[in-house]
Amino acid sequence: MATLDLLDATNVLVGKPTRPLPKRRVKKISALLSEMPAVREAHVLEVFAVGIMQAPRNVLFLVIEPGTCIDETAARIDAALARLLKAREHLDIWPVPSGHRLIATVRDAGCMVGWRD
């Protein structure tokens, strides 16, 4: 898994994955994240960051609760995902604080897998 600094990308394109994870795997990821109070919402989508990526990637885009250590939360999720994903499956982790500039765009893609009020 990889985490990238979204602030470095001037142009980020998001949408439904062209090679989605199996629905069963997405349900397991959703269940895993529902047990993590630091995660406010989660989306599994395809992202292409112009100038950073060579090709689009499947990404687990996470909105993290205020006051939470993003790096620590991402490390815990990364370790848990390593147990859930098959060897041929890949999912980058992009954790962002609430209020990040891409949240509305990501929501519009319609790829949400978890939400906490």
C-alpha positions in Angstrom: 0.0 0.0 0.0 1.1 3.6 -0.5 0.1 6.9 0.9 0.6 10.0 -1.3 0.5 13.6 -0.5 -2.5 14.9 -2.4 -1.5 18.4 -1.9 1.4 17.9 -4.4 -1.1 17.2 -7.3 -2.4 20.2 -9.1 -5.0 18.1 -11.0 -6.6 15.0 -9.5 -9.1 12.9 -11.5 -11.4 10.5 -9.7 -14.1 8.0 -10.7 -15.4 4.5 -10.4 -12.7 1.9 -10.6 -12.2 0.3 -14.1 -10.9 -2.8 -12.3 -12.9 -2.8 -9.1 -12.1 -5.0 -6.1 -14.5 -8.0 -5.6 -17.7 -6.9 -3.7 -16.9 -9.4 -0.9 -13.5 -7.7 -0.4 -15.1 -4.2 -0.3 -17.6 -5.4 2.3 -14.7 -6.7 4.5 -12.9 -3.4 4.1 -16.1 -1.5 5.0 -16.6 -3.7 8.1 -12.9 -3.2 9.1 -13.2 0.6 8.8 -16.5 0.7 10.7 -14.6 -0.5 13.8 -12.2 2.5 13.5 -13.6 5.6 15.1 -10.9 7.7 13.5 -12.4 7.2 10.1 -15.3 9.5 9.3 -15.9 8.3 5.8 -14.3 5.9 3.2 -14.4 5.6 -0.6 -12.8 3.0 -2.9 -12.3 4.7 -6.2 -9.9 5.1 -9.1 -7.6 8.1 -8.9 -5.2 9.7 -11.4 -3.0 12.5 -10.0 -1.6 14.4 -13.0 2.1 14.9 -12.6 2.5 12.3 -9.9 1.2 9.0 -11.2 2.1 7.1 -14.3 -1.4 5.5 -14.5 -4.7 5.5 -12.5 -4.8 3.5 -9.3 -7.4 2.1 -7.0 -7.4 4.2 -3.8 -9.0 3.9 -0.4 -9.7 7.6 0.2 -10.3 8.2 3.9 -11.6 11.2 5.7 -10.1 11.3 9.2 -11.7 12.7 12.3 -10.3 16.0 13.5 -7.7 15.6 16.3 -6.6 12.2 15.0 -3.1 11.4 14.0 -3.4 10.7 10.2 -0.1 8.8 9.9 -0.8 6.5 12.8 -4.3 5.8 11.5 -3.1 5.1 8.0 -0.4 2.7 9.4 -3.1 0.7 11.3 -5.3 0.5 8.3 -2.4 -0.5 6.0 -1.6 -3.4 8.3 -5.2 -4.5 8.5 -5.6 -4.3 4.7 -2.5 -6.4 4.1 -4.4 -9.3 5.8 -7.6 -8.7 3.7 -6.3 -8.1 0.2 -5.1 -10.9 -2.1 -1.5 -10.8 -3.5 -2.7 -9.5 -6.9 -4.9 -6.8 -5.4 -3.6 -3.3 -4.7 -5.2 -0.4 -2.9 -3.3 2.8 -2.1 -4.4 4.6 1.1 -5.1 8.4 0.9 -6.1 9.7 4.3 -7.1 13.3 4.5 -8.4 15.6 7.2 -12.1 16.7 7.1 -12.3 19.9 5.0 -9.8 18.7 2.4 -10.4 20.2 -1.1 -11.0 16.8 -2.8 -13.8 15.5 -0.5 -16.7 16.9 -2.5 -15.2 15.6 -5.7 -14.6 12.1 -4.2 -18.2 12.0 -2.9 -19.5 12.9 -6.3 -17.8 9.8 -7.7 -20.4 7.6 -5.8 -17.9 5.1 -4.5 -18.5 5.4 -0.7 -18.0 2.3 1.3 -18.4 3.7 4.8 -19.7 6.8 6.6 -19.9 7.9 10.3 -22.0 10.8 11.4 
